Amino acid sequence: MSQNSSEQRVALLTGAARGIGKGVAAQLIADGFAVVIGDVRGDAAEETAHEFVAAGARAVAAAVDVTDAAACTAGVQKALDVFGRLDVLVNSAGISAPKDTLELTPEEWRRMIDIQLNGAFFAAQAAGRAMVAQGRGGCIVQISSINAEAAFPRRAAYASAKAGVAMLVKTLAIEWATHNIRVNAVGPSHTETEMTRANIEKGNIDVAAIQRRIPLGRLATVQDVSNAVSFLVSNRAEYITGQSLYVDGGYLAYGYF
Ligand SMILES: NC(=O)c1ccc[n+]([C@@H]2O[C@H](COP(=O)([O-])OP(=O)(O)OC[C@H]3O[C@@H](n4cnc5c(N)ncnc54)[C@H](O)[C@@H]3O)[C@@H](O)[C@H]2O)c1
């Protein structure tokens, strides 16, 4: 990486040891960023960061559990300590645990809300504080879901949390606009990741039915999602804030049979 380190933009990603977060990290590296690979699985985050470093990137790992506000602050601090600045947060931490609502325990409900909604807030707040203190703006992207808008059975907590993320994004966007911090969400439909593969194996997802339901006729790739994040954190999106951009092959638009 030939850029002067003080000019190179820096991104912190959560849930970035694998899946969408890892793919977005790879795209942001290609866009010229240094990255902090945050994940609750610290060892896996280290492995991913090493992979990127071996390929020539500036990358470090941070053990970040997004349900822990102090851990989010420590992840932000790692970006500041190692790279000297923070320009972008991408919060991609998440779990999927479909279950009949009548069977859902209070603990399962709370855990989903804790990771998907409380985590989105703690990560954004930690990044927002650092960006305000730096005084040169920034971008925050939450990885949301089409379930912020469309209900699936057996996803009561997940969908409620993602709908909350859409409103969180609007609120932070208007609150932090005077600091030139833009806050948006990218909401994928079913995306080819380990999370989706596990759901297919457990019988939670019928791929053929989904392909029939999606106008563009296929699942999303991690690259599809990464492209949207890359755009939103670029200057080409400098007038876009408070939005949820759905990367869904037309899923949400489709209202026919
Ligand atoms: N895969 C899909 O089809 C799909 C569709 C729509 C939205 N999403 C959303 O995209 C995001 C990423 O999903 P993915 O498919 O890449 O999943 P994934 O399971 O492949 O990766 C998720 C990563 O988040 C990490 N993680 C889990 N809990 C965490 C926590 N408390 N703190 C920090 N990291 C944590 C995991 O260790 C893992 O590395 C999630 O928010 C998910 O809800 C996924």
The ligand as a MOL file (V3000), in Angstrom:
LIG
                    3D

  0  0  0     0  0            999 V3000
M  V30 BEGIN CTAB
M  V30 COUNTS 44 48 0 0 0
M  V30 BEGIN ATOM
M  V30 1 N -26.6730 -13.9170 4.7740 0
M  V30 2 C -27.8610 -13.4040 4.5000 0
M  V30 3 O -28.6540 -13.9810 3.7520 0
M  V30 4 C -28.2640 -12.0780 5.0810 0
M  V30 5 C -29.3920 -11.4490 4.5590 0
M  V30 6 C -29.7880 -10.2270 5.0880 0
M  V30 7 C -29.0760 -9.6540 6.1150 0
M  V30 8 N -27.9730 -10.2870 6.6180 0 CHG=1
M  V30 9 C -27.2690 -9.6430 7.7140 0
M  V30 10 O -25.9250 -9.4290 7.3520 0
M  V30 11 C -25.1060 -9.4530 8.5240 0
M  V30 12 C -23.9470 -10.4160 8.2840 0
M  V30 13 O -24.4740 -11.7110 8.0250 0
M  V30 14 P -23.6020 -12.8570 7.3150 0
M  V30 15 O -24.4820 -13.5560 6.3760 0
M  V30 16 O -22.3100 -12.3060 6.8720 0 CHG=-1
M  V30 17 O -23.4010 -13.8420 8.5760 0
M  V30 18 P -22.1540 -14.7570 8.9910 0
M  V30 19 O -22.6900 -15.6540 10.0460 0
M  V30 20 O -21.5020 -15.3410 7.8030 0
M  V30 21 O -21.1540 -13.6840 9.6500 0
M  V30 22 C -21.5490 -12.9680 10.7840 0
M  V30 23 C -20.3170 -12.6230 11.6160 0
M  V30 24 O -20.7880 -11.8650 12.7700 0
M  V30 25 C -20.0790 -12.3460 13.8970 0
M  V30 26 N -20.8390 -12.0460 15.1130 0
M  V30 27 C -21.9130 -12.7150 15.6190 0
M  V30 28 N -22.2940 -12.1630 16.7700 0
M  V30 29 C -21.4630 -11.1120 17.0060 0
M  V30 30 C -21.3400 -10.1650 18.0460 0
M  V30 31 N -22.1480 -10.1880 19.1140 0
M  V30 32 N -20.3760 -9.2190 17.9440 0
M  V30 33 C -19.5400 -9.1960 16.8940 0
M  V30 34 N -19.5740 -10.0840 15.8890 0
M  V30 35 C -20.5340 -11.0300 15.9490 0
M  V30 36 C -19.8820 -13.8290 13.6690 0
M  V30 37 O -18.8250 -14.3450 14.4720 0
M  V30 38 C -19.5900 -13.8690 12.1700 0
M  V30 39 O -18.2060 -13.7850 11.8900 0
M  V30 40 C -26.0160 -9.8340 9.6900 0
M  V30 41 O -26.4300 -8.6810 10.3720 0
M  V30 42 C -27.2030 -10.4610 8.9900 0
M  V30 43 O -28.3930 -10.3410 9.7470 0
M  V30 44 C -27.5520 -11.4910 6.1170 0
M  V30 END ATOM
M  V30 BEGIN BOND
M  V30 1 1 1 2
M  V30 2 2 2 3
M  V30 3 1 2 4
M  V30 4 1 4 5
M  V30 5 2 4 44
M  V30 6 2 5 6
M  V30 7 1 6 7
M  V30 8 2 7 8
M  V30 9 1 8 9
M  V30 10 1 8 44
M  V30 11 1 9 10
M  V30 12 1 9 42
M  V30 13 1 10 11
M  V30 14 1 11 12
M  V30 15 1 11 40
M  V30 16 1 12 13
M  V30 17 1 13 14
M  V30 18 2 14 15
M  V30 19 1 14 16
M  V30 20 1 14 17
M  V30 21 1 17 18
M  V30 22 2 18 19
M  V30 23 1 18 20
M  V30 24 1 18 21
M  V30 25 1 21 22
M  V30 26 1 22 23
M  V30 27 1 23 24
M  V30 28 1 23 38
M  V30 29 1 24 25
M  V30 30 1 25 26
M  V30 31 1 25 36
M  V30 32 1 26 27
M  V30 33 1 26 35
M  V30 34 2 27 28
M  V30 35 1 28 29
M  V30 36 1 29 30
M  V30 37 2 29 35
M  V30 38 1 30 31
M  V30 39 2 30 32
M  V30 40 1 32 33
M  V30 41 2 33 34
M  V30 42 1 34 35
M  V30 43 1 36 37
M  V30 44 1 36 38
M  V30 45 1 38 39
M  V30 46 1 40 41
M  V30 47 1 40 42
M  V30 48 1 42 43
M  V30 END BOND
M  V30 END CTAB
M  END
